[in-house]
Amino acid sequence: MNKDHVNGAVDKFVGGAKRAAGDLTGNTQLKIEGIAQQVKGNLENTLGNAKDVVREANERNKVEHDPTV
């Protein structure tokens, strides 16, 4: 887990709360803000996943090409 995953989880949670509050109060602007923040959270999480894949590939590549292993 990296900072992108953490930020993504926070944005998804806060965005969901805003979206729900917007639904309950009929506040369309708040609902839209919540949806946008959830989308941002999903993108941050995807970025974190991509960074994890690259990091893991680099680590595997190091091990495969390290003559001391």
MARZA-144965 format. One record per residue: residue number from 1; residue in three letters; x, y, z of N, C-alpha, C in turn. Coordinates in Angstrom, 3 decimals. Each point is the difference from the previous one (the first is absolute). Layout:
residues N
[node NUM ALA [X Y Z] [X Y Z] [X Y Z]];
...
***
This chain:
residues 69
[node 1 MET [0.856 -1.180 0.000] [-0.856 1.180 0.000] [0.894 1.233 0.000]];
[node 2 ASN [-0.368 0.949 -0.833] [0.769 1.243 -0.065] [-0.931 1.188 0.232]];
[node 3 LYS [0.570 1.191 -0.071] [-0.800 1.198 0.322] [-1.164 0.188 -0.966]];
[node 4 ASP [0.150 -0.468 -1.231] [-1.097 0.127 -0.957] [-1.198 -0.848 0.426]];
[node 5 HIS [0.275 -1.185 0.535] [-1.090 -0.844 0.488] [-0.712 0.659 1.186]];
[node 6 VAL [0.784 0.578 0.890] [-0.586 0.654 1.177] [-0.832 1.207 -0.424]];
[node 7 ASN [0.581 0.841 -0.845] [-0.737 1.180 -0.474] [-1.260 -0.415 -0.759]];
[node 8 GLY [0.117 -1.049 -0.794] [-1.149 -0.487 -0.749] [-1.115 -0.477 0.914]];
[node 9 ALA [0.373 -0.738 1.035] [-1.007 -0.501 0.945] [-0.697 1.154 0.722]];
[node 10 VAL [0.772 0.998 0.388] [-0.582 1.163 0.685] [-0.961 0.742 -0.935]];
[node 11 ASP [0.442 0.241 -1.233] [-0.860 0.720 -0.942] [-1.265 -0.795 -0.328]];
[node 12 LYS [0.125 -1.310 -0.131] [-1.186 -0.812 -0.272] [-0.977 0.068 1.171]];
[node 13 PHE [0.514 -0.061 1.222] [-0.858 0.051 1.180] [-0.677 1.363 0.144]];
[node 14 VAL [0.800 1.058 -0.065] [-0.552 1.359 0.154] [-0.960 0.309 -1.144]];
[node 15 GLY [0.379 -0.413 -1.206] [-0.880 0.217 -1.147] [-1.326 -0.716 0.160]];
[node 16 GLY [0.047 -1.217 0.535] [-1.240 -0.745 0.240] [-0.886 0.694 1.020]];
[node 17 ALA [0.637 0.554 1.031] [-0.762 0.721 1.022] [-0.647 1.252 -0.596]];
[node 18 LYS [0.767 0.727 -0.825] [-0.558 1.203 -0.645] [-1.153 -0.373 -0.926]];
[node 19 ARG [0.201 -1.066 -0.739] [-1.037 -0.447 -0.940] [-1.279 -0.365 0.752]];
[node 20 ALA [0.151 -0.736 1.086] [-1.163 -0.394 0.797] [-0.680 1.224 0.618]];
[node 21 ALA [0.811 0.930 0.501] [-0.571 1.217 0.582] [-0.745 0.805 -1.065]];
[node 22 GLY [0.558 0.049 -1.183] [-0.665 0.701 -1.098] [-1.317 -0.657 -0.367]];
[node 23 ASP [-0.023 -1.345 0.005] [-1.244 -0.721 -0.270] [-1.051 0.300 1.065]];
[node 24 LEU [0.422 -0.055 1.253] [-0.945 0.188 1.114] [-0.578 1.410 0.050]];
[node 25 THR [0.829 0.976 -0.339] [-0.446 1.390 0.113] [-0.520 0.571 -1.314]];
[node 26 GLY [0.169 -0.762 -1.077] [-0.417 0.509 -1.298] [0.967 1.023 -0.567]];
[node 27 ASN [1.210 0.041 0.552] [1.018 0.953 -0.436] [0.787 -0.623 -1.160]];
[node 28 THR [-0.375 0.366 -1.205] [0.618 -0.570 -1.197] [1.480 0.329 -0.075]];
[node 29 GLN [0.386 1.199 0.359] [1.414 0.402 -0.058] [0.844 -0.878 0.918]];
[node 30 LEU [-0.470 -0.259 1.215] [0.727 -0.842 0.948] [0.100 -1.431 -0.519]];
[node 31 LYS [-1.081 -0.469 -0.594] [0.002 -1.352 -0.568] [1.037 -0.103 -1.120]];
[node 32 ILE [0.055 0.993 -0.869] [0.963 0.005 -1.107] [1.429 0.064 0.536]];
[node 33 GLU [0.218 0.822 1.012] [1.333 0.077 0.611] [0.402 -1.358 0.572]];
[node 34 GLY [-0.952 -0.665 0.628] [0.278 -1.315 0.560] [0.352 -1.019 -1.062]];
[node 35 ILE [-0.738 0.013 -1.085] [0.281 -0.921 -1.101] [1.392 0.285 -0.569]];
[node 36 ALA [0.320 1.270 -0.188] [1.317 0.374 -0.541] [1.112 -0.447 0.942]];
[node 37 GLN [-0.218 0.141 1.290] [1.024 -0.404 0.962] [0.155 -1.516 0.021]];
[node 38 GLN [-1.099 -0.732 -0.182] [0.097 -1.457 -0.085] [0.785 -0.421 -1.242]];
[node 39 VAL [-0.249 0.668 -1.100] [0.740 -0.293 -1.237] [1.488 0.278 0.218]];
[node 40 LYS [0.297 1.116 0.645] [1.392 0.336 0.302] [0.623 -1.100 0.860]];
[node 41 GLY [-0.736 -0.471 0.985] [0.503 -1.077 0.856] [0.272 -1.272 -0.785]];
[node 42 ASN [-0.889 -0.328 -0.926] [0.214 -1.182 -0.841] [1.251 0.156 -0.863]];
[node 43 LEU [0.201 1.202 -0.541] [1.190 0.246 -0.820] [1.278 -0.086 0.828]];
[node 44 GLU [-0.038 0.555 1.216] [1.169 -0.082 0.883] [0.310 -1.456 0.346]];
[node 45 ASN [-1.028 -0.778 0.238] [0.195 -1.409 0.310] [0.598 -0.738 -1.204]];
[node 46 THR [-0.484 0.308 -1.188] [0.536 -0.609 -1.215] [1.462 0.391 -0.196]];
[node 47 LEU [0.322 1.261 0.256] [1.390 0.452 -0.083] [0.866 -0.769 0.999]];
[node 48 GLY [-0.503 -0.173 1.206] [0.731 -0.769 1.004] [0.231 -1.433 -0.449]];
[node 49 ASN [-1.014 -0.604 -0.617] [0.147 -1.367 -0.508] [1.067 -0.063 -1.088]];
[node 50 ALA [-0.002 0.982 -0.890] [0.986 0.029 -1.073] [1.411 0.149 0.566]];
[node 51 LYS [0.158 0.867 0.984] [1.312 0.165 0.634] [0.448 -1.295 0.663]];
[node 52 ASP [-0.928 -0.716 0.624] [0.336 -1.284 0.622] [0.485 -1.009 -1.033]];
[node 53 VAL [-0.681 -0.055 -1.130] [0.378 -0.939 -1.057] [1.399 0.321 -0.515]];
[node 54 VAL [0.284 1.274 -0.236] [1.317 0.402 -0.497] [1.074 -0.314 1.047]];
[node 55 ARG [-0.276 0.314 1.254] [0.969 -0.261 1.066] [0.287 -1.498 0.109]];
[node 56 GLU [-1.044 -0.818 -0.018] [0.178 -1.447 0.100] [0.762 -0.552 -1.207]];
[node 57 ALA [-0.274 0.524 -1.186] [0.718 -0.440 -1.201] [1.474 0.373 0.095]];
[node 58 ASN [0.280 1.188 0.495] [1.393 0.418 0.170] [0.715 -0.878 1.016]];
[node 59 GLU [-0.683 -0.347 1.084] [0.601 -0.867 1.017] [0.279 -1.388 -0.569]];
[node 60 ARG [-0.935 -0.549 -0.763] [0.210 -1.312 -0.627] [1.158 0.062 -0.988]];
[node 61 ASN [0.074 1.091 -0.760] [1.053 0.167 -0.985] [1.368 0.066 0.675]];
[node 62 LYS [0.091 0.679 1.146] [1.253 0.078 0.738] [0.450 -1.383 0.444]];
[node 63 VAL [-0.910 -0.777 0.538] [0.322 -1.335 0.496] [0.451 -0.890 -1.140]];
[node 64 GLU [-0.690 0.068 -1.137] [0.341 -0.839 -1.154] [1.360 0.342 -0.578]];
[node 65 HIS [0.434 1.244 0.137] [1.259 0.433 -0.614] [1.111 0.254 1.025]];
[node 66 ASP [-0.228 -0.345 1.243] [1.001 0.211 1.037] [0.889 -1.233 0.082]];
[node 67 PRO [1.272 0.120 -0.337] [0.883 -1.169 0.016] [0.314 -0.497 1.409]];
[node 68 THR [-0.297 0.784 1.023] [0.297 -0.436 1.364] [-1.111 -0.843 0.589]];
[node 69 VAL [-1.120 -0.107 -0.683] [-1.139 -0.777 0.522] [0.067 -1.407 -0.511]];
***
